[in-house]
Amino acid sequence: MLKKTAAEGVHAQGINIGAIIDMSSRIGKEQRVAMEIAMEDFYGTGNQTLFLHIKDSQRDPVCAALAAMDLINNQQVQAILGPQTWEEALSVAEISSQTQVPILSLADTTPKWATERWPYLLQASPSKQEQMKAIAAIVQSWNWHQVTVIYEGTDSSAIEVTPSLFNALRDAGVGVIQGLVLPTFASTITLSKELEKLKSEQPHTEKSSSLLCVAFPHKSNTIRRASYRSSTCTVLVDSSIGPPTRDEDVLL
């Protein structure tokens, strides 16, 4: 019913809204369901008609840009939700500014310089800086005084939010001994060895030092498996990854 209405929305009286999501990913599928539920709720309370047009980005910046052009030129959308990654948002930012169609980015972070350059690029997802403060508060509640933070350095989200995490930990009175940057394509066994090696190098004073692994979406499962093997690392994962599977994992 909703799909049929959206398809007919180009010629009907109403407001056309576009969405660019990765339909092959779990989070993309969840976003689609959430948008459709929101549309149904709106129809039940609002006095206007909205038509939702969803395009698949395939997690590719080029595909995201083409999807944005199609939504703006052919579907005449008045706003676009998404995309999910900063790289995709960057690819559609110039298009949105030229056409004055707002992009409500679902990327983890949007640098301040980007919103200044492209005023129609808006951050719609929760602030990662606030999420880093939550991580620091959790670590503080465990009475940890020092941690080693493990993250993937080539992930754009990690690059953006890691300084915020370090600052939040410092403000919470938790010292960062060092940061371990994970290789992008490391196997579970390799990561397990790295974790064991790192653990052996830490001070042995009880509760004084711990390994804190902040896992980002596409690397989280590998990190989890590695931490299970070594039993040395507490994993905190982003809420977009999924529910924790053991007590030591904390979902944000």
C-alpha positions in Angstrom: 0.0 0.0 0.0 2.7 2.4 1.0 5.0 1.5 -1.9 2.1 2.0 -4.3 1.3 5.4 -2.8 5.0 6.5 -3.0 5.2 5.5 -6.6 2.1 7.5 -7.4 3.3 10.5 -5.3 5.0 12.3 -8.2 1.7 13.2 -9.8 -0.4 13.4 -6.6 -1.0 16.4 -4.4 1.4 16.1 -1.4 4.9 16.5 -0.2 7.6 14.2 -1.7 10.3 13.0 0.7 13.3 11.1 -0.4 15.5 8.6 1.5 18.9 7.2 0.6 19.8 4.0 2.5 21.9 0.9 2.1 19.2 -1.7 1.6 21.7 -4.6 1.8 22.7 -3.8 5.4 20.8 -4.6 8.6 20.8 -1.0 9.7 19.5 0.1 6.3 16.7 -2.4 6.5 15.8 -1.2 10.0 15.9 2.4 8.8 13.4 1.6 6.0 11.0 -0.1 8.4 11.3 2.9 10.8 10.6 5.4 8.0 7.6 3.4 6.9 6.2 3.2 10.5 6.8 7.0 10.9 4.9 7.6 7.6 1.9 5.5 8.9 2.0 7.4 12.2 2.0 10.7 10.3 -1.0 9.6 8.2 -2.9 8.9 11.4 -2.3 12.3 13.0 -1.4 14.8 10.2 -3.6 16.7 7.8 -1.0 16.6 5.0 0.0 13.9 2.6 3.6 12.7 2.4 5.1 10.4 -0.2 8.2 8.5 0.6 10.7 7.6 -2.2 13.5 5.3 -1.1 16.7 4.7 -3.1 19.5 2.2 -2.5 22.9 3.7 -2.1 24.6 0.3 -2.0 27.0 2.0 0.5 28.7 3.6 -2.6 29.2 7.4 -2.7 28.7 7.5 -6.5 25.4 5.5 -6.2 24.3 7.9 -3.4 25.0 10.9 -5.6 23.0 9.4 -8.5 20.2 8.5 -6.2 20.0 12.1 -4.9 19.9 13.5 -8.5 17.1 11.1 -9.4 15.1 12.0 -6.3 15.5 15.7 -6.9 15.1 15.8 -10.6 12.5 13.1 -11.2 10.7 12.7 -7.9 10.8 16.4 -7.0 11.5 15.6 -3.4 11.6 18.5 -0.9 14.0 16.8 1.5 16.2 13.7 1.6 16.9 11.5 4.6 20.3 9.8 4.7 22.7 8.6 3.6 24.3 6.6 6.4 28.0 7.2 5.9 29.9 10.5 5.9 31.5 9.6 2.5 28.0 9.2 1.0 26.8 12.4 2.6 29.8 14.2 1.2 28.9 13.0 -2.3 25.4 14.5 -2.1 26.1 17.6 -0.2 27.0 19.8 -3.2 24.0 18.5 -5.1 21.7 19.5 -2.2 23.2 22.9 -1.9 22.9 23.6 -5.6 19.2 22.6 -5.7 18.5 23.9 -2.2 17.1 20.5 -1.1 17.9 19.7 2.6 19.9 16.6 3.3 19.2 15.1 6.7 22.4 13.1 7.1 22.3 9.9 9.1 26.1 9.7 9.2 27.7 9.3 12.6 29.4 12.7 12.4 29.2 15.8 10.2 32.2 18.2 10.6 31.4 21.8 11.4 33.3 22.9 8.3 30.9 20.8 6.1 27.7 22.4 7.5 29.3 25.8 7.0 30.2 25.0 3.4 26.9 23.2 2.6 24.1 24.9 4.6 21.6 22.4 3.3 23.5 19.5 4.9 22.0 18.8 8.3 23.0 16.4 11.0 20.0 14.2 11.9 21.7 11.4 13.8 22.5 11.6 17.5 25.7 13.4 18.5 28.7 11.1 18.8 30.4 13.5 21.2 27.6 12.9 23.6 27.9 9.2 23.1 31.6 9.4 23.9 30.7 11.1 27.2 28.4 8.2 28.0 31.3 5.8 27.3 33.5 7.7 29.7 30.8 7.7 32.3 30.5 3.9 32.1 34.2 3.5 32.4 34.3 5.8 35.4 31.5 3.8 37.0 33.7 0.7 36.8 36.4 2.5 38.8 38.9 2.1 36.0 41.7 4.6 36.3 43.6 3.9 33.1 42.6 2.3 29.8 44.1 1.5 26.4 41.6 2.4 23.7 41.5 0.1 20.7 39.9 1.3 17.4 40.2 1.1 13.7 42.1 4.1 12.4 41.0 3.9 8.8 37.3 4.1 9.7 36.0 7.6 9.1 33.7 7.4 12.1 36.6 6.4 14.4 38.8 9.2 13.1 36.2 11.8 13.8 35.1 10.6 17.3 38.3 9.2 18.8 39.6 12.6 19.9 36.2 13.2 21.6 36.5 9.9 23.4 40.0 10.7 24.7 38.8 14.1 25.9 35.7 12.6 27.6 37.8 10.0 29.4 40.2 12.7 30.5 37.4 14.8 31.9 36.1 11.7 33.7 39.4 11.3 35.4 40.4 8.2 33.3 43.9 8.2 31.9 44.5 6.8 28.3 47.8 4.8 28.4 47.8 4.5 24.6 45.6 4.0 21.6 45.9 0.9 19.5 45.0 1.3 15.8 43.7 -1.9 14.3 44.5 -3.0 10.8 41.6 -2.9 8.5 41.6 -6.5 7.3 43.0 -8.2 10.3 41.7 -11.7 11.0 40.2 -12.8 14.3 43.3 -14.8 15.2 45.6 -11.8 14.4 43.5 -9.5 16.6 43.5 -12.1 19.4 47.3 -12.1 19.4 47.4 -8.3 19.4 45.0 -8.2 22.4 47.0 -10.8 24.3 50.3 -9.0 23.6 48.8 -5.7 24.6 47.4 -7.1 27.8 50.7 -8.6 28.8 52.3 -5.2 28.5 49.8 -3.5 30.8 50.4 -2.8 34.5 49.2 -5.7 36.7 47.7 -3.6 39.5 44.2 -4.8 39.9 41.5 -2.5 38.4 44.1 0.1 37.5 44.4 -0.6 33.9 42.0 -2.2 31.4 41.6 -2.6 27.6 38.7 -0.6 26.3 37.7 -1.6 22.8 35.4 0.9 21.1 34.0 -1.1 18.1 32.7 0.6 15.0 30.0 -1.0 12.8 31.7 -3.1 10.2 34.6 -4.2 12.5 32.7 -5.0 15.6 32.0 -8.7 15.1 35.6 -9.4 14.4 36.7 -7.5 17.5 34.1 -9.4 19.6 35.3 -12.8 18.4 38.9 -11.8 19.1 38.1 -10.6 22.6 36.2 -13.8 23.3 39.3 -15.8 22.4 41.6 -13.7 24.5 39.2 -12.8 27.4 41.2 -9.6 27.8 39.1 -6.9 26.3 35.8 -5.2 27.2 33.9 -4.1 24.1 31.7 -1.1 23.9 29.8 -1.0 20.6 27.7 1.6 18.8 23.9 1.1 19.0 23.8 0.6 15.2 25.7 -2.7 15.5 23.3 -4.8 17.5 22.6 -6.1 21.0 25.4 -7.2 23.3 25.9 -10.9 23.4 27.6 -11.2 26.8 27.7 -9.2 30.1 31.1 -7.6 29.4 29.7 -6.0 26.1 28.0 -2.7 26.6 25.5 -1.4 24.1 25.3 2.4 23.5 
